[in-house]
Amino acid sequence: MISHYEVSIAVPADAPRIAELSRDAIEEGLGWSWTPHRVARSVRDRTTNVVVARSGSSFAGFAIMKYGEDEAHLLLLAVHSAHRRRGVGTTMLAWLEATLRAAGIAMIRLEARARNTAALAFYRKHGFNQTGLLEGYYSDREDAVRLERDLRVAR
């Protein structure tokens, strides 16, 4: 059953939860680089959207997207394990894509661990195509797959 999830702009008080989920769900085995301080800095950055998904008062996930002139870079997207496979990631991605369209930005780029088959399948399902393989991208230990999606192209 898919529950209702609400996506909103993060506030500085969300930084510790976002950082902890990044540490546990994304950065596992790499060292913790998205600390509460770094997340809070992104929350304050005018060229970055940090969003959170909630179901009621329950924190379900987050995404961080940096905006450029012509493209956006999805830096992080994670869903808490208790909320996975319920449409949370899709809801956040749709929110971010609507924001991009409103800003006139059509290209989204991101990197994902090459061995993270669940993430790669998620992004491919949402119209992302692989554009490269980056050897040793993560701490010189793990490869990344570079993906992109042109919002002007229908899925």
C-alpha angles and dihedrals in degrees: 000000000000113000125206114269125190121207120206140160111278121243126211091262088064092060098091093052092045092048093048092050090048090051093048102036106028112018098043109145094007104081125259111283101151095070123169089263093053092046091049089051089054091048088057095043111106092210094054133071117206111187133183130203120215137179103206105311093337117110106227106170150315144223133202120203127179118207127216131177097274106007144030130224117216100214100179140359123174138164123204110250092243090060102041122127092022100101098267096125091044091050093051093045091050090050091052093046091052088052091051093050091050089052092048094246115139106175127075121186130185144158127228132182109272090228094050096098093170092057093044091051090048093053094043089051087056095053102267118144128204112249101171152349117238112203115218092358093147110063090318086287108087136039123235132211114222113218133183140183128200107211090204090067115082116233 
